[in-house]
Every structure is written in C-alpha cells, then in structure tokens.
Amino acid sequence: MDIDETTNLNYTIIMNIHKYKSQSNNKTNNNNQLKPKPSPKTNPAFTIIEVVLVLAIAGLIFLMVFIALPALQRNQRDAQRKRDIDRLYSAITRYRSNNKNTKYLSLDSYNDSGAGFVNSYLKLDGDSFEDPDGTAYSFAGDSSSGYTYEDDAYILTDFNHNIYIFNNTKCDGDKAVSSDSSNYSISYKLEGGGSYCLSDTGLYISTSSVEPI
C-alpha cells in the first residue's frame, strides 16, 4: 500500500469517528429534551380549617382530662379509706387472737384500753392512721350523728371522717343491718358515694365518744 492510499484510509477512519460522536451527542441531547424537568419542591402550609380543627381536638382532650382528674383522685382516696378500714379490721382480729376468750373491746380515746389498742395494734411502730385528706379518723357509735336508721339498717349520710362501729349488726352490702347480739359492723362513708362495711361476730365494741384517733 502506497502513501496516498494510507492517507486516504486514515482520513476515512477519522471522519467515521467524528460522525459517530456527532450522532451520539444528538441522541443524548434528544433524550435530555424528552425528560421532564423536576418541579421545585414546595412546603404546603396549614389551612385555617386545619388549624381550627387541631385546636378544637386539643381543647376537647384538655376538657376531658380536667373533668376526669378530680373523679380519679376521689376514687384513689376512697380506695385508701377502704384499705384503712381493712387495716382496722385486721388490728381487731390480732387483738382478739392475743386476748383469747375476750368479748369486749373499748375504742374510747380517753380510755386506757382504747389508747392501748390504738397504739399497740393500729399505730404500731409509730404508723399514722388518718384520712387521705389529712384529717384524723374518729370512732363513732350508734349514739352519734351522721346516719339514719331505716328498716332495721344504719345508712350513713355524712362524709365526716367517722368510723362507725355498730354492735348487734352485720353488713348487707354497704349497710349495717340489725342482727343478733354477737355481731358487730365497721362502716365508713366514702367521699364518692356509698359506704364501706365489714362485719364479724363474737365481740362487743364500745365507742361512747367521738374524738380524733
């Protein structure tokens, strides 16, 4: 192959390379033109209706909590009062266990027997015994006020922090009803309504005074 032929061949190769590059660039440009340009992202704002709706829901939740919270706290206090009456009942049971054949217990605060029971069984090791609202409990009997007697039943009417001891009775639901002479009932008026009543047999409990325990 002479020089002229070689030169022509090289020229032909170079022209073909340029032609291929030109076609590739055109295809790339066409593809770029066909692709849609991404639209800029926007941050949608809250409408007035949405803001009002959120505020209304938040206000409703706050109102529900505001209404329910006092009832929840009252129920918690009543639950503690029931535990306190259970505690008194257990203390009386321990007293009877340590004093075999006893048929009598005085809970009068001025009485040595009453003070001994309270300090040795109810306030053992310096424990306090008071209502959850901070008011001292008082023992009361059928000579006190704060209840009505209807159809052979003692019905507590006043929330007054008195723990009522009714002799010759037994519990029927939340009421102390008349029974034989060997029974006694412990009743307490609850803040949220109704009463809490526990009863047992074989003991007479004296509560002739109403004084803080």
Secondary structure as UniProt FT lines:
FT   HELIX           3..34
FT   HELIX           48..98
FT   TURN            100..101
FT   STRAND          104..106
FT   TURN            109..110
FT   HELIX           112..117
FT   HELIX           118..122
FT   HELIX           124..126
FT   TURN            132..133
FT   STRAND          138..140
FT   TURN            142..143
FT   STRAND          147..150
FT   TURN            151..152
FT   STRAND          153..156
FT   STRAND          162..167
FT   STRAND          169..172
FT   TURN            173..174
FT   STRAND          175..178
FT   TURN            181..182
FT   STRAND          183..189
FT   TURN            191..192
FT   STRAND          195..201
FT   STRAND          204..206
//
